[in-house]
Amino acid sequence: GTSAVLYRINSKGDFFVGLLKQEKIDYFDGRFTDNDYEYTSFHDKCILIVNQLNTISKKDKSKIIESMNDYCENNKFVFKTSLIKLLTVCLDEMYECFPPLERKIQLLMILNAYGLKHYIDKIEAKLFVMTEHGSKGLEWDNVYIPYYNPWNVLCCCRGCERSCVSGKLPRRDMKEFLEEVSLYYVACTRARKNLYILYSKINRFGNSDFISCLARIPNTTIIHF
């Protein structure tokens, strides 16, 4: 089955992605956001290339991918492999579903809307590394949510007295708490079969730590390390 590791923020996944590269494990890295420079500039550059073409033939498909690969290489894009995979899937669909004269129009519509992310569910991979925000609308058989210690989840968890459970949460923290609950709900409901919440029993200062109250929901497997 398919699996996804969902991080609250992009940078939290750097260490894990480094291990995957070291072990040469195939994965799709989708930790970019709609507003990331790499993601938006990839679309903008691709638009310039497509506009130079009359239509999109098999030869043109190869030319677009080659040009975009060079662009990513020259700019040292972190998400080069993932963006090229999305573009390839998109181009394959354009070629299969539309006649020659419509391919360019359809492709430009997607690129102008910064819409390549909508092809993530068509990527053939067993493992996905995503942000919780970026996982919305997607599903996998197994979902892993790491770093669910209180300090990594909510500012109002610091000095926790289980105020969120007792109903004594300060008003100034309520907005943040509700936003986090909503995000956590999105992440948890991405799992078709199994949901795993991971946390560390020892924090970075060497002191004992515990899992966020948000993770204590029924039918959840909690893993400490």
C-alpha positions in Angstrom: 0.0 0.0 0.0 0.9 3.7 -0.1 2.3 5.6 2.9 2.7 9.3 3.7 4.7 11.1 6.3 3.1 14.4 7.1 5.0 17.3 8.7 3.5 20.5 10.2 6.2 22.6 8.5 8.5 21.9 5.6 11.9 22.0 7.4 10.9 19.4 9.9 11.2 16.8 7.2 14.7 17.6 6.1 16.4 15.0 8.3 14.0 12.2 7.2 14.4 13.1 3.5 18.2 13.0 4.0 17.9 9.5 5.3 15.7 8.4 2.4 18.3 9.8 -0.1 21.1 8.1 1.8 19.3 4.7 1.7 18.3 5.3 -1.9 14.6 4.8 -1.1 12.2 6.1 -3.7 9.8 8.7 -2.5 7.8 11.8 -3.6 8.7 15.0 -1.8 5.6 17.3 -1.8 6.6 19.6 1.0 6.3 22.7 -1.2 3.4 25.2 -0.7 1.4 27.1 -3.3 3.5 30.2 -2.6 6.9 28.7 -2.5 9.3 30.4 -5.0 10.3 27.1 -6.6 6.7 26.0 -7.2 5.5 29.3 -8.6 8.6 30.1 -10.7 8.5 26.5 -12.2 5.1 27.3 -13.5 6.1 30.7 -14.8 9.1 29.4 -16.7 7.1 26.5 -18.1 4.5 29.0 -19.5 7.3 30.9 -21.3 8.5 27.6 -23.0 5.0 26.4 -23.9 4.1 29.8 -25.4 6.9 29.3 -27.9 5.2 26.1 -29.3 2.4 25.8 -31.8 1.1 22.6 -30.3 2.4 19.8 -28.1 3.7 16.7 -29.9 5.7 13.8 -28.4 8.8 15.7 -29.4 7.5 18.8 -27.8 6.8 17.0 -24.5 10.4 15.8 -24.4 11.6 19.4 -25.2 9.5 20.9 -22.4 10.7 18.4 -19.8 14.4 18.7 -20.8 14.2 22.5 -20.7 12.5 22.5 -17.3 15.0 20.0 -16.0 17.9 22.3 -17.0 16.1 25.3 -15.5 15.8 23.5 -12.1 19.4 22.3 -12.3 20.7 25.8 -13.0 18.7 27.2 -10.1 19.5 24.4 -7.8 15.9 23.6 -7.0 15.4 21.4 -3.9 12.1 20.0 -5.3 13.4 19.5 -8.9 12.6 15.8 -9.1 9.0 16.2 -7.7 8.2 19.1 -10.0 9.4 17.3 -13.0 7.4 14.3 -12.1 4.2 16.4 -11.8 4.9 18.1 -15.1 5.5 14.7 -16.8 2.2 13.3 -15.5 0.4 16.4 -16.6 1.9 16.3 -20.1 1.1 12.6 -20.5 -2.6 13.4 -19.6 -2.7 16.3 -22.0 -1.3 14.1 -24.8 -3.8 11.3 -24.1 -6.9 13.2 -23.5 -6.9 16.1 -25.9 -6.3 16.6 -29.6 -3.2 18.5 -30.7 -4.7 21.9 -31.0 -6.3 21.8 -27.5 -3.3 20.5 -25.6 -1.5 23.8 -25.5 -4.6 25.6 -24.3 -5.3 23.1 -21.6 -1.7 23.0 -20.4 -1.5 26.8 -20.2 -4.7 26.9 -18.2 -3.2 24.6 -15.6 0.1 26.4 -15.5 -1.5 29.8 -15.2 -3.5 28.5 -12.2 -0.3 27.1 -10.6 -2.2 23.8 -10.7 0.5 21.1 -11.1 -0.1 20.1 -7.4 -3.4 18.6 -8.4 -1.6 15.8 -10.2 0.0 14.5 -6.9 -2.7 11.8 -6.7 -1.6 10.5 -10.1 2.1 10.1 -9.0 3.1 6.4 -8.9 5.0 6.2 -5.6 4.8 4.1 -2.5 6.0 6.8 -0.1 5.1 10.5 0.0 6.6 13.2 2.2 4.2 16.1 2.6 3.2 18.9 4.8 -0.1 18.6 6.7 -1.5 21.6 4.7 -0.4 20.1 1.4 -2.0 16.8 2.2 -5.6 18.2 2.0 -7.7 16.3 -0.5 -5.2 13.3 -0.7 -5.3 9.9 0.8 -2.9 7.1 1.6 -3.2 3.6 3.2 -0.8 4.5 6.0 -0.2 8.0 7.4 2.6 8.9 9.9 2.5 12.2 11.8 5.8 12.8 13.6 7.0 15.3 16.2 3.7 15.4 18.1 5.2 16.6 21.4 3.3 19.6 22.9 6.2 22.1 22.2 6.1 21.2 18.5 2.3 21.5 18.2 1.0 24.6 20.0 2.5 27.6 21.8 -0.3 27.3 24.4 0.9 23.7 25.2 4.0 25.2 27.0 3.6 24.7 30.7 0.7 22.5 29.8 -2.0 22.0 32.5 -4.3 20.2 30.1 -6.2 23.5 29.9 -7.5 22.6 26.4 -9.2 19.5 27.9 -10.4 21.2 31.1 -11.9 24.1 29.2 -9.7 26.7 30.8 -7.8 27.6 27.7 -7.0 31.4 27.7 -9.0 33.3 25.1 -5.8 34.6 23.4 -4.8 31.0 22.6 -8.2 29.8 21.4 -7.7 30.9 17.8 -4.4 29.1 17.5 -5.8 26.0 19.2 -8.8 25.8 16.9 -6.6 26.3 13.8 -4.3 23.4 15.0 -7.3 21.1 15.7 -8.5 21.8 12.2 -5.1 21.1 10.7 -4.7 17.9 12.8 -8.1 16.7 11.6 -7.0 17.2 8.0 -3.8 15.2 8.6 -5.6 12.3 10.5 -8.3 11.9 7.9 -5.7 11.3 5.1 -5.3 7.7 6.3 -7.4 5.0 4.6 -6.3 2.2 6.9 -3.7 3.0 9.5 -2.8 6.2 11.4 0.5 6.5 13.4 1.3 9.4 15.7 5.0 9.7 16.6 6.6 11.6 19.5 9.8 11.7 21.5 9.9 10.7 25.2 13.0 12.9 25.6 13.1 16.5 24.4 16.1 18.3 22.9 17.3 19.4 26.4 17.4 15.8 27.7 14.3 16.1 29.8 11.3 13.7 29.7 8.5 14.7 27.4 5.0 13.6 26.5 2.6 13.5 23.6 0.2 16.4 22.7 -3.3 15.9 24.0 -4.5 16.3 20.4 -3.0 12.9 19.5 -5.0 11.0 22.1 -7.9 10.1 19.8 -9.5 6.6 19.6 -8.1 4.0 17.2 -4.7 5.8 16.8 -1.4 4.0 17.2 1.1 6.1 19.2 4.8 5.4 18.7 7.5 6.9 20.9 11.2 7.1 20.2 
